[in-house]
């Protein structure tokens, strides 16, 4: 087992990140857009569109879309910097 000096910061005993994984396009949409009344379906469609164009950093597991919160936040920062 690696000691704490060789483990990455934030890694648990499995070597995986402690960063939460967001499951489902609806939850990814909530992170990006917030919970705006009457906009839920449109936001989810935008998420699926961005995924289909490989514009949003996500991965699939068991037929569902997943993303790490920190990865999405870095992606948002990159979008803001490019604007």
C-alpha positions as CSV (number, residue, x, y, z in Angstrom):
1,X,0.0,0.0,0.0
2,X,1.5,3.4,-0.9
3,X,2.3,5.7,1.9
4,X,0.9,9.2,2.2
5,X,3.9,10.8,0.6
6,X,3.5,9.0,-2.7
7,X,-0.3,9.2,-2.9
8,X,-1.9,12.0,-4.8
9,X,-3.5,14.8,-2.8
10,X,-7.1,14.0,-2.2
11,X,-6.8,10.3,-3.0
12,X,-8.3,7.7,-0.7
13,X,-6.9,4.3,0.1
14,X,-8.1,2.9,-3.3
15,X,-6.0,5.5,-5.2
16,X,-9.2,7.0,-6.6
17,X,-10.0,10.7,-6.3
18,X,-12.3,11.9,-3.5
19,X,-14.0,14.2,-6.0
20,X,-17.7,13.4,-6.3
21,X,-19.0,11.9,-9.5
22,X,-22.2,13.5,-10.8
23,X,-24.5,10.8,-12.3
24,X,-27.0,11.6,-15.0
25,X,-27.5,14.5,-17.5
26,X,-30.1,16.0,-15.2
27,X,-27.7,16.4,-12.4
28,X,-25.0,17.7,-14.7
29,X,-27.5,20.3,-16.0
30,X,-28.3,21.3,-12.4
31,X,-24.6,21.9,-11.7
32,X,-24.1,24.0,-14.8
33,X,-27.4,25.9,-15.1
34,X,-28.8,25.7,-11.6
35,X,-32.5,24.8,-11.0
36,X,-34.4,27.3,-13.2
37,X,-38.1,26.7,-13.2
38,X,-39.5,25.7,-16.6
39,X,-36.0,25.2,-18.2
40,X,-35.2,21.7,-17.0
41,X,-35.8,19.9,-20.3
42,X,-34.0,22.4,-22.4
43,X,-31.0,22.3,-20.1
44,X,-30.9,18.5,-20.3
45,X,-31.1,18.6,-24.1
46,X,-28.2,21.1,-24.1
47,X,-26.1,18.7,-22.0
48,X,-26.8,15.7,-24.3
49,X,-26.0,17.9,-27.4
50,X,-22.7,19.0,-25.9
51,X,-21.9,15.3,-25.0
52,X,-22.7,14.2,-28.5
53,X,-20.3,16.8,-30.0
54,X,-17.7,15.8,-27.4
55,X,-17.7,19.4,-26.1
56,X,-18.4,18.4,-22.5
57,X,-16.0,16.3,-20.4
58,X,-18.1,13.3,-19.4
59,X,-17.9,9.5,-19.5
60,X,-20.5,6.7,-19.8
61,X,-20.9,3.9,-17.3
62,X,-23.7,1.4,-17.4
63,X,-25.6,3.4,-20.0
64,X,-25.6,6.6,-17.9
65,X,-23.6,9.7,-18.4
66,X,-21.2,10.7,-15.5
67,X,-18.8,13.6,-14.8
68,X,-16.5,14.6,-12.0
69,X,-17.6,17.9,-10.4
70,X,-14.0,19.3,-10.5
71,X,-13.7,18.4,-14.2
72,X,-16.9,20.3,-15.0
73,X,-15.8,23.3,-13.0
74,X,-12.4,23.4,-14.8
75,X,-14.3,23.1,-18.1
76,X,-16.5,26.1,-17.1
77,X,-13.4,28.1,-16.2
78,X,-11.8,27.3,-19.5
79,X,-15.0,28.4,-21.3
80,X,-15.0,31.7,-19.4
81,X,-11.3,32.3,-20.2
82,X,-11.9,31.7,-23.9
83,X,-14.8,34.1,-24.1
